Amino acid sequence: MVQFSKVNIKDFVEADDDEEEPGEEVESAPPLKVGEEREIGSKGLRKRLVKSGVGWETPQFGDEVTIHYVGTLCEDGSIFASTRTKNEPVTLKLGHGNIVGGLDHGIITMKRGEIASFMLQPELAYGVSGTTGVPSNSIVQFEVELLSWITVVDICKDGGIIKKILESGEQIGPPGDLDEVCVSYKAMLGDGTIVAETPEEGMEFYVEDGHFCPALTKALKTMKRGERVSLVVQPQYAFGQKGHSSNNELPVIPPDSILSIFVKLLSLKPVIDVTGDLKVKKKVLKEGEGTVTANDGATVTIRYTAMLEDGTVFERKGFGDEQPLQFITDEEQVIAGLDRAVSTMKKHELSLITISPEYGFGNTEVKMEFSLVQPSSTILYEVEMLDFIREKAPWEMSTPERIEAATRKKEEGNQLFKIGKYQRAAKKYEKAVDYVSQDEPYTDGDEKIIKPLTISCWSNGAACCLKLNNFREAIDLCSKILNEESCNVKALYRRAQAYMGIAELLLAELDIKKALEVDPQNREMKLMQMNLKQLQAEKNKQDATLYRAMFSSKSEDACIAEKRLKISNDEEDTSMLDESTAGMIVETDKYSC
């Protein structure tokens, strides 16, 4: 029987890597045609394509491949090893050099169903020692047919969870922590004892909640919908040293048990954190069409059922004779949570939206169509997006359309500012600027309209920021204006206000002085100057009090230190006196003797 060489494929790969200069780009060669031959790497491995494979995927090191092969000596063509004789293919793990190490490096270039012939130099085959039927230092040839392979993944990179992909999934997934999954699985001990098994239709749960054992969650987060895998799970990712005592759900699982788990991800429902604080979550029940979603300012048409957490329906729109709801997003025409979630939906998407009170009806009681909504209620909307018309993006518009849209957004912002909706007003001003901001230059005529419009929106946006105590943003907006118009009094005034808001009094003073140079009679600036002087006086008092306290503390510390030094010196003097006195006594005694 032929003996397999133990050449380590890692040595072969790393040697190849060393040949490359740092930063060198390696271009992929064009596919081989049947009958063509090519050298792989630089160690003397040559490949000739005998039959093309299917698809585009190839196995990787660590995967388990099933192959037929025939090994022959290049010198005389004699066969020294073959799986064809008994028509029994072999399954082996790539990267372990189960046949010869160099051959593994060739197999990773093959597609499913491909047949290729590989010629290996002695150092990649059986070397000086040779093997049964292979003399020392022989060049050999292997004709290999790649029947199939199983992708093997070390999920935690420590051998704790080894995943073998038995059936590939769709291009949907993997699930995230918030997503809801439906999974079928069967878990067994080493002796084949089944310790857990789901019904055929699977089990639904949220990934973040976990299920059965930690390994299941970790594996699911690497899987796609429809994927079927087998897992070999070491104890640290199963039930550890304690094992699991019998209960209604699971039988006894002994300590330090290694588990085999067969898992299929049947379906997943993505859950999206719409607001970034987990207070508005959208679970997709049915995927929508395409990739385009509604956006802020879109005209949307939806139907929905609104419920309390206990399932009580309090409102329904768009069913039976009831007309669907149509509204414009980002216009506060519906509650904030519904508004924000709908803006992320695709056409014909069906989603369940969970809305916390902050984005719902708050702490007020609301009488709805079918039921009362109590204060501080979490509410749910099952929403279907029937249709939407997106607001045109700036790049989709002509210059006159952009200017018109920007002017309209500015006016909308002004109306919102008047009624105290500063956050929304600021957003309108920002959108207005976006419409007329572009890299390519405008004509002189357009520039005369756009520049004052932009400066006006920045100024109004800064006013909104001051109302919201967002002083840093106000400073940024005013600075943009002053970069264009260095003597803009309104921008100097508002930036000085913002500087005072963050206690940058010297910078505020500079802006006030500059504004008064431009407009010496400006009443608002003079009032602000007086306020600034008062603030500076108060700050000086605070600083003086702080310094007095600091110096007082230092003075006390110095006094204490001085006292300690004096006590120390007194003790030292006393000690010296005692020694001196003792010496005098000795001397006296000596003379008296």
WONOR-V458236 format. One record per residue. N is the residue number from 0. RES is the residue in one small letter. SS is DSSP state (a for helix, b for strand, c for the rest). D_LAST is the distance of its C-alpha to the last C-alpha in Angstrom with 2 decimals. Layout:
n = (N N)
res = (RES RES)
ss = (SS SS)
d_last = (D_LAST D_LAST)
//
This chain:
n = (0 1 2 3 4 5 6 7 8 9 10 11 12 13 14 15 16 17 18 19 20 21 22 23 24 25 26 27 28 29 30 31 32 33 34 35 36 37 38 39 40 41 42 43 44 45 46 47 48 49 50 51 52 53 54 55 56 57 58 59 60 61 62 63 64 65 66 67 68 69 70 71 72 73 74 75 76 77 78 79 80 81 82 83 84 85 86 87 88 89 90 91 92 93 94 95 96 97 98 99 100 101 102 103 104 105 106 107 108 109 110 111 112 113 114 115 116 117 118 119 120 121 122 123 124 125 126 127 128 129 130 131 132 133 134 135 136 137 138 139 140 141 142 143 144 145 146 147 148 149 150 151 152 153 154 155 156 157 158 159 160 161 162 163 164 165 166 167 168 169 170 171 172 173 174 175 176 177 178 179 180 181 182 183 184 185 186 187 188 189 190 191 192 193 194 195 196 197 198 199 200 201 202 203 204 205 206 207 208 209 210 211 212 213 214 215 216 217 218 219 220 221 222 223 224 225 226 227 228 229 230 231 232 233 234 235 236 237 238 239 240 241 242 243 244 245 246 247 248 249 250 251 252 253 254 255 256 257 258 259 260 261 262 263 264 265 266 267 268 269 270 271 272 273 274 275 276 277 278 279 280 281 282 283 284 285 286 287 288 289 290 291 292 293 294 295 296 297 298 299 300 301 302 303 304 305 306 307 308 309 310 311 312 313 314 315 316 317 318 319 320 321 322 323 324 325 326 327 328 329 330 331 332 333 334 335 336 337 338 339 340 341 342 343 344 345 346 347 348 349 350 351 352 353 354 355 356 357 358 359 360 361 362 363 364 365 366 367 368 369 370 371 372 373 374 375 376 377 378 379 380 381 382 383 384 385 386 387 388 389 390 391 392 393 394 395 396 397 398 399 400 401 402 403 404 405 406 407 408 409 410 411 412 413 414 415 416 417 418 419 420 421 422 423 424 425 426 427 428 429 430 431 432 433 434 435 436 437 438 439 440 441 442 443 444 445 446 447 448 449 450 451 452 453 454 455 456 457 458 459 460 461 462 463 464 465 466 467 468 469 470 471 472 473 474 475 476 477 478 479 480 481 482 483 484 485 486 487 488 489 490 491 492 493 494 495 496 497 498 499 500 501 502 503 504 505 506 507 508 509 510 511 512 513 514 515 516 517 518 519 520 521 522 523 524 525 526 527 528 529 530 531 532 533 534 535 536 537 538 539 540 541 542 543 544 545 546 547 548 549 550 551 552 553 554 555 556 557 558 559 560 561 562 563 564 565 566 567 568 569 570 571 572 573 574 575 576 577 578 579 580 581 582 583 584 585 586 587 588 589 590 591 592)
res = (m v q f s k v n i k d f v e a d d d e e e p g e e v e s a p p l k v g e e r e i g s k g l r k r l v k s g v g w e t p q f g d e v t i h y v g t l c e d g s i f a s t r t k n e p v t l k l g h g n i v g g l d h g i i t m k r g e i a s f m l q p e l a y g v s g t t g v p s n s i v q f e v e l l s w i t v v d i c k d g g i i k k i l e s g e q i g p p g d l d e v c v s y k a m l g d g t i v a e t p e e g m e f y v e d g h f c p a l t k a l k t m k r g e r v s l v v q p q y a f g q k g h s s n n e l p v i p p d s i l s i f v k l l s l k p v i d v t g d l k v k k k v l k e g e g t v t a n d g a t v t i r y t a m l e d g t v f e r k g f g d e q p l q f i t d e e q v i a g l d r a v s t m k k h e l s l i t i s p e y g f g n t e v k m e f s l v q p s s t i l y e v e m l d f i r e k a p w e m s t p e r i e a a t r k k e e g n q l f k i g k y q r a a k k y e k a v d y v s q d e p y t d g d e k i i k p l t i s c w s n g a a c c l k l n n f r e a i d l c s k i l n e e s c n v k a l y r r a q a y m g i a e l l l a e l d i k k a l e v d p q n r e m k l m q m n l k q l q a e k n k q d a t l y r a m f s s k s e d a c i a e k r l k i s n d e e d t s m l d e s t a g m i v e t d k y s c)
ss = (c c c c c c c c a a a a a a a a a a a c c c c c c c c c c c c c c c c c b b b b c c c c b b b b b b b c c b b b b b c c c c c b b b b b b b b b b c c c c c b b b b c c c c c c c b b b b c c c c c c c a a a a a a a c c c b b c c b b b b b b c a a a c c c c c c b c c b c c c c c b b b b b b b b b b b b b b b c c c c c c b b b b b b b c c c c c b c c c c c c b b b b b b b b b c c c c c b b b b c c c c c b b b b a a a c c c c a a a a a a a c c c b c c c b b b b b b c a a a c c c c c c b c c c c c c c c b c c c c c b b b b b b b b b b b c b b b c c c c c c b b b b b b b c c c c c c b c c c c c b b b b b b b b b b c c c c b b b b b c c c c c c c b b b b c c c c c c c a a a a a a a c c c b c c c b b b b b b c a a a c c c c c c b b c c c c b b c c c c c b b b b b b b b b b b c c c c a a a c c a a a a a a a a a a a a a a a a a a a a c c c a a a a a a a a a a a a a a a c c c c c c c a a a a a a a a a a a a a a a a a a a a a a a a c c c a a a a a a a a a a a a a a c c c c a a a a a a a a a a a a a c c c a a a a a a a a a a a a a a c c c c a a a a a a a a a a a a a a a a a a a a a a a a a a a a a a a a a a a a a a a a a a a a a a a a a a a a a a a a a a a a a a a a a a a a a a c)
d_last = (113.35 111.93 108.12 106.76 104.37 100.90 100.74 98.59 100.49 97.22 96.78 100.33 99.96 96.60 97.93 100.81 98.51 96.55 99.77 100.01 98.44 96.24 98.48 101.67 104.56 106.55 110.14 111.89 114.89 118.36 119.43 120.91 124.63 126.06 126.12 123.54 120.37 116.96 113.54 110.69 107.32 106.63 106.11 109.73 110.81 114.42 116.45 120.24 121.78 124.39 125.03 123.78 121.73 121.98 119.83 116.95 113.89 112.12 109.43 105.76 103.04 101.97 105.52 107.48 110.74 113.81 115.69 118.33 117.64 119.25 117.20 119.04 118.27 119.28 120.29 123.14 123.21 122.47 121.00 117.67 116.88 118.98 118.96 122.68 123.59 122.97 123.13 119.63 117.51 113.73 111.08 107.84 104.88 104.85 101.76 101.04 103.28 105.23 108.10 106.71 104.26 106.49 109.30 107.23 106.97 110.75 111.37 109.43 112.19 114.97 116.83 118.13 121.17 120.63 121.29 119.57 119.14 115.70 115.18 111.63 110.10 108.31 104.81 105.91 107.72 106.92 105.37 105.07 104.87 108.19 109.35 112.32 115.40 113.40 112.61 109.45 109.30 112.43 113.59 114.71 116.72 116.52 119.30 117.70 119.33 117.01 118.41 115.78 112.10 109.61 106.98 103.50 100.69 96.99 96.53 92.72 92.16 90.06 92.83 92.39 95.92 98.64 101.93 105.27 108.11 111.15 113.38 112.91 113.05 114.61 113.07 111.68 108.00 105.31 104.43 101.45 99.03 101.26 104.50 106.37 107.49 109.87 108.76 110.08 107.74 107.23 103.81 103.43 100.77 100.73 103.07 105.64 104.84 105.77 103.00 104.49 107.91 109.57 113.23 115.63 115.74 111.97 109.16 108.36 104.84 102.79 100.74 97.57 97.83 97.74 99.61 99.07 96.13 94.30 96.22 99.54 98.47 96.97 100.15 102.48 100.79 102.03 105.62 108.92 111.66 113.69 111.09 110.59 107.51 105.68 101.92 99.45 96.42 93.01 91.05 88.74 91.85 93.51 91.73 88.54 86.43 87.47 91.20 93.47 94.37 98.02 99.45 102.87 102.70 101.11 100.91 97.72 96.23 93.71 90.25 90.07 93.86 95.58 98.62 101.93 103.51 106.98 107.23 110.04 109.64 112.92 112.55 110.11 110.29 108.15 106.06 105.21 102.48 104.69 102.18 99.03 97.25 99.13 100.89 104.31 105.08 108.41 109.48 112.45 115.00 117.71 117.27 119.18 121.32 120.04 116.74 117.46 116.00 116.74 114.51 113.52 116.73 118.96 121.88 121.42 123.71 122.07 122.82 120.14 119.21 116.22 114.26 111.30 108.69 110.50 113.71 115.48 117.79 117.72 119.81 122.22 124.03 126.64 127.99 131.56 133.26 129.94 129.54 126.44 123.83 123.88 121.17 119.31 115.75 112.86 114.88 113.36 116.73 115.10 111.61 108.93 108.19 111.87 112.34 109.42 110.40 114.10 113.22 111.90 115.02 117.79 121.48 122.41 118.78 118.02 114.47 112.50 110.27 107.38 106.34 103.26 103.68 102.14 105.13 107.61 108.36 104.75 103.86 107.33 110.07 113.20 116.68 118.30 121.71 121.15 117.81 114.91 111.84 108.83 105.93 103.39 105.74 105.51 109.08 110.98 113.95 116.10 117.63 120.35 120.79 124.55 124.61 122.80 123.53 120.47 119.84 120.69 117.78 117.56 118.54 121.75 122.90 124.59 122.93 125.10 124.26 120.54 120.73 122.76 120.34 117.30 118.98 119.81 116.23 114.91 117.29 116.28 112.65 113.52 115.18 112.20 109.81 111.88 111.48 107.74 107.95 105.46 104.45 108.08 108.98 106.26 107.71 111.17 109.95 108.16 111.37 113.40 111.23 111.51 115.30 115.34 112.45 113.62 112.83 116.22 117.09 119.50 122.36 121.76 123.84 121.84 118.54 119.47 119.71 116.83 114.04 114.26 114.77 111.61 109.55 110.89 109.89 106.37 106.04 107.35 105.13 102.11 103.22 103.29 99.79 98.48 100.08 98.37 94.99 95.28 93.85 93.15 96.77 98.00 95.97 97.48 101.03 100.65 99.13 102.25 104.41 102.37 102.65 106.41 106.46 103.27 104.36 105.48 104.26 104.66 102.51 99.84 99.93 99.56 96.88 94.89 95.24 93.97 91.00 90.10 90.40 87.65 85.58 86.29 86.72 86.57 89.37 91.37 90.98 92.36 95.44 96.08 95.89 98.27 100.71 100.72 101.43 104.51 105.53 103.79 105.69 104.85 103.98 102.32 100.02 99.00 98.21 96.16 94.33 93.42 92.23 90.19 88.48 87.64 86.21 84.18 82.81 81.85 80.23 78.27 77.00 76.01 74.25 72.42 71.28 70.18 68.23 66.56 65.51 64.20 62.25 61.02 59.76 58.08 56.55 55.18 53.81 52.17 50.71 49.34 47.91 46.29 44.73 43.46 42.00 40.27 38.83 37.70 36.04 34.35 33.01 31.75 30.05 28.44 27.25 25.78 24.12 22.55 21.23 19.97 18.31 16.63 15.37 14.07 12.18 10.63 9.86 8.52 6.17 5.26 5.28 3.77 0.00)
//
